[in-house]
Amino acid sequence: MYAIVNILGKQFKAVQGRKLRIPKLEQEAGAKVTFDEVLLFNDGKATKIGSPTVAKATVTGTVIEHGRERKILIYKKKRRKGYQRKNGHRQHFTEVEINKIQLKAAAKKKAPAKKAEPKPAKEKKEA
């Protein structure tokens, strides 16, 4: 069972029991988080694709830790101009363990009760 979830503008494949590194969230370590923007839900038998999201599908997880990614280097240079710039960046992340992926069954709608048709009024006989 898996789901494709939109978290802070990025799409992630959430599998129950696995860990995800997502952009930094404000919750503290140990806090429960719920993601409602499920774009695709697969239970192993059938796949439901949302337009744009799957109704009543949620992914819940637990925040494990916050951290920073490896440093990436940005280097700019223009040849023969003496222009060189070197910059580094470390992106913040939050590691979340996926606990549950669920799709709540939609409540069955009851068919509207049929209204009895009014009986035609009897016409009066003229004498």
C-alpha positions in Angstrom: 0.0 0.0 0.0 1.3 3.4 -0.9 0.2 7.0 -1.6 1.6 10.0 -3.5 1.3 13.0 -1.2 1.8 16.7 -1.8 3.8 18.1 1.1 4.7 21.8 1.0 4.5 21.9 -2.8 6.6 18.8 -3.4 5.3 15.2 -4.2 6.5 12.2 -2.2 5.8 8.5 -2.3 4.6 7.5 1.2 4.9 3.8 2.1 3.7 2.6 5.5 6.7 2.1 7.9 9.2 4.0 5.8 10.9 7.3 6.5 10.7 10.4 4.4 12.9 13.5 4.3 10.6 16.4 3.6 11.1 20.2 3.7 11.3 21.5 7.3 8.1 21.5 9.3 7.6 23.5 12.5 6.4 20.5 14.7 8.7 19.2 17.4 10.3 15.7 17.3 7.7 13.1 18.4 4.7 15.1 17.2 2.1 13.5 15.0 1.5 15.0 11.5 -1.4 14.4 9.1 -1.2 15.1 5.3 -4.6 15.4 3.6 -3.4 16.3 0.1 -3.2 12.7 -1.3 -2.9 12.7 -5.1 -2.9 9.0 -5.6 -3.8 6.0 -3.4 -2.9 2.4 -4.1 -4.0 -0.4 -1.8 -2.5 -3.3 -3.8 -5.7 -4.1 -5.6 -7.0 -0.9 -7.0 -5.6 2.6 -7.6 -7.5 5.8 -7.0 -6.3 8.9 -8.7 -7.6 12.2 -7.4 -8.8 15.2 -9.4 -6.9 17.0 -7.9 -6.9 15.0 -4.6 -8.4 11.7 -3.4 -11.4 12.5 -1.2 -11.1 11.2 2.5 -7.6 9.9 2.1 -5.0 10.8 4.7 -1.4 9.9 5.5 -0.3 10.2 9.1 3.2 10.1 10.5 5.5 10.9 13.4 8.3 13.6 13.3 11.5 11.8 14.1 14.1 14.6 13.8 15.2 17.8 12.1 18.4 18.3 10.3 20.4 19.7 7.4 21.3 18.0 4.1 24.8 17.7 2.7 26.4 20.9 1.5 26.1 21.6 -2.2 28.4 24.1 -3.9 27.3 26.7 -6.3 30.1 28.1 -8.5 29.7 30.9 -11.0 32.3 32.0 -13.4 32.5 34.2 -16.5 35.6 33.5 -18.6 38.1 36.3 -19.3 36.2 38.7 -17.0 37.8 37.9 -13.6 34.3 37.1 -12.3 34.1 34.1 -9.9 31.7 33.4 -7.1 31.6 30.3 -4.9 28.7 29.7 -2.5 27.5 26.8 -0.4 24.1 25.8 0.8 22.7 23.3 3.3 18.9 22.7 3.1 16.9 22.1 6.3 14.8 18.9 6.4 12.4 17.1 8.7 12.5 13.3 8.8 9.0 11.7 9.2 8.1 8.1 9.7 4.9 7.1 7.9 2.5 5.3 10.4 -0.7 4.9 8.6 -2.2 5.4 5.1 -5.9 5.2 5.1 -8.9 5.9 2.8 -12.1 6.3 4.7 -15.0 4.6 2.9 -17.6 7.0 1.6 -20.9 6.7 3.4 -23.5 5.2 1.1 -26.2 7.6 0.1 -29.7 6.4 0.7 -32.0 6.6 -2.3 -34.7 9.2 -1.9 -38.0 7.8 -0.9 -40.5 7.7 -3.7 -43.4 10.0 -3.2 -46.9 8.7 -3.8 -48.4 10.2 -6.8 -51.5 12.3 -6.0 -54.7 10.6 -7.1 -56.6 12.5 -9.8 -59.7 14.2 -8.4 -63.0 12.7 -9.3 -64.9 14.7 -11.8 -68.5 15.8 -10.9 -71.2 14.5 -13.1 -73.4 17.1 -14.6 -77.2 16.4 -14.6 
